[in-house]
Amino acid sequence: MAAVTRHDSGKAARILTVSRDLVLRRGVRGVTIAEIAEKAHVGKGTVHLYFGTKEDLVVGLFARDFLAVVEQYIQTLTTDPDQVRPQRLCPLLVRTALDHPFVRALQTGDVDMLGILGEHPLSKELLGTLGPGSMMYSLLPVWRRYQLARTDWALDEQAYALRAVIAGFFEVAAHPHVLPDVTVDFPEQVMAGAVAALLGPDQANPADVRAAAQECVRMLADSRAVILASIAPTKQ
């Protein structure tokens, strides 16, 4: 994963906070380093010192949003391993991604917000690894191994179908106008039902559930380490 500078100083924190606010309000193309520097009360040279380019700064914001998502998944599965059950974890993945605006924008291809940085290699790598739909390819083998999903279906086909279901629910949640004449009171319950119908009856015992949750946490911890390495501080 490409490196993006991370710093823990007060100045860097202000730059990140200001940049996040401006990008969320105006999109990447509507923000300049000069304005970021002015609102963060630093010089333009300081912004470039910490982050190099506007591109470095903004894709670093994307990485931090994905990092927050991963950390939330880890905390949830560590606190309550039963959340690893597909009909519970899939709605959680979608809800958490929707709550993090850069993850949401990348998942929905929001060009107005992202500009050309939606096609940045790091953006694509983050989405391709940790997007709620893409994660099905990592999670499904674990669910199958621990009797949380049916195994009488080719893995690639099952993963494709599950990813399509998750992507569809995500798109409707992000853009309700996609189904303007269809409303349900509890869409997450509908999603849970769809996932359960697709993956078949859950036959896992408590030990299976704990083992599956632990394996998922290990995978997520590996992803967290990769993201942290991509935003590791560099010497000035």
C-alpha positions, 0 to 999 in steps of 0.5 A: 500500500502506498505511503501517506505521511502521518504526523501527531503534532498539534499543527498536523492535527489542525491541518487534518481537521480543517482539510476534512471539513473543507473536503466534506463541504466542497469536495476535493476540487474545491479545496486549496492548500492555501485555504487549508493553511489559512484556516489551520493558522499555519503557513503553506510551507508547513502543510507541504512539510507535513503532507507533501502535496494536496493529494497526499493530504486528501488520500491520507484522510481517506486512509484514516476513515478506513482505519476508523472503520476497521477499528470499530469492526475490531472493537465490536467483534472483540466485545461481542463475538456473536456479531460475526454471524453473517446476518448480524455482521453484514448490516454492521458493515454497511451501517459503519461504512455509511457513517464514515463519509469518505468510505461512503463516497468511495463505495458509491463513486461520489465524483463530486466529493472525491474528484480524480482521487477516487481513482488514486491507487490507495483509494482503490486499494482501500476500497478493494480490500475493506469496502463492505462489498469487497470484504465478502471475499475475505469473510465468506471462507471464514463463515463457511469454515465455521458452519456459519454459511452453506458450503454446497455452492461454489465459493466464487459464485456465492461470494459474488451473489453476497457481494451483489446483495450487500452492494445493493443495500448499500446503494439504496441506503446511500441513495434512497431515490434508487427505489423511490416507491419502496420503503421498509421500516427496518431495512437492516432487518430486511438485509439480515433476512436476505443474507440468511436466506442466501447463506443458508441456516447457521449451524455454528456452535458457540465455539465455532462463533468464537473461533470465527470472530477471533479469525476475523479480528486477526484479519482486520488487525492485519489490515489495520497494520497495513493502513497504519504503515501507509500513513507512518510518519516520515522524518522531516 
